[in-house]
Amino acid sequence: MFNSTTGDLTWSVCTAGYEVVEAEEETNVPDAQLGTDFYLSETQQAYLLKRGVVRAKELDTKEYIPSSEADGLARQLAAMFQYENPLVQSPTDDQVLAFSNRFGLLVPGDKMYVHDIVLTCKYLHLFAEAIDRGDKVKAREVFNNTVVPGMTVRLIGSKSGRLTADWKLEVEPVNLIALAWLQIASELTAGKAMKKCDAPDCLEWFPGRSNKRFCNNRCKMAFHRHHRAG
Ligand SMILES: [Zn+2]
């Protein structure tokens, strides 16, 4: 759902959380329309289908605005992918659920295929890896060959809703997959580097500043406690 003034996407999260079930248990699961011609071997396909469906436990939802409340979303998805190995889940079901419980599913509705999440994580991971090692050619190739057309264009006067002389057309995402891609692409286009929180077990990412190491004070304290103890 869009705010018609600012163009911002509002997203829903099931308040009761999510669960992973066998694909056979669910009908009418929407296809995330990754819209690309990924090559997948038969083994990979079979493995991905077995990952099942992630679905909301109940219908009650709460809402948030990902563009202002989920800075590190793309980097978190990218970091969830580690291995290409049919014997090892990557991301694991636990990672998929932790992400969904916090940010909701990647596409509208109350269920989606886990394999659409896995592939989204995989290609964001390839992009992140490329920009982190300075390989912009590879990053461009990943983006241009794998990004979904899950985007729309909005006419924006000003973010506050008051009119200004500064009218713009903005590309806006229609789902979290597109939002993640726009977010991670802006690390290149706007030079907005992201940093991971240094605290043990914290998965947060935030816009990088040279002296900032933690996402909040609690993490800073956890880090120092951990290091004193160790
Ligand atoms: Zn943190």
Residues whose N, C-alpha, C, O or C-beta is under 5 A from the ligand:
A	BS01	ZN	C197 A199 C202 E204 F214 C215 N216 C219
